[in-house]
Amino acid sequence: MPGAKLNPAPTMRRIETYENPSRTLSRETVLALTVGEVMIPRPKTLSPDARVSEVRALLERRGVRTVLLAEGGAFRGAIDRGGLLADAADDEPASRYAELEPVSVTPETPMTKAIELLASSSEPRLIVLDRDGVTLRGLVCSKPGGATFCVA
């Protein structure tokens, strides 16, 4: 039709997340850095009133091993893959299964210390809190085995 404008075909945009293999740093590289230089600064979170079904849905995603509960930037708990009981009802508050005081680090923590903490953890994740112990700043994420670290 003359004068008609055709919508161009939508272009596919490649979305990169911290799970993209090209967005990793080697263990050797991070040894000289701080947690703040390596952490994922805006990890996905759920509200503290999230239900078990919402946590399960996130944990089904590849690469998600810990679900963070936060409200207004304040950390309210963490649920690791093994943290939910198999028979937990989908409509139950997920906060019942949250670890309220998990091992955490601050952005100023040297990565050498973070690596030590990760070595003694069942999950390759560390929550990053501000010095106040409440404000969620990020997440340190290593690949299983600790040879590489995810970055944003």
HUQUIUR-V22531 format. One record per helix or strand of 3 or more residues. SS is the DSSP state (@ for helix, = for strand). FROM is the first residue (numbers start at 1). LEN is the number of residues. Records with the same first field share a line. If there is no record, write none. Layout:
SS->FROM-LEN  FROM-LEN
//
This chain:
@->21-3  27-4  35-4  52-8  81-3  94-4  111-9
=->24-3  66-6  74-7  125-5  135-8  148-3
//
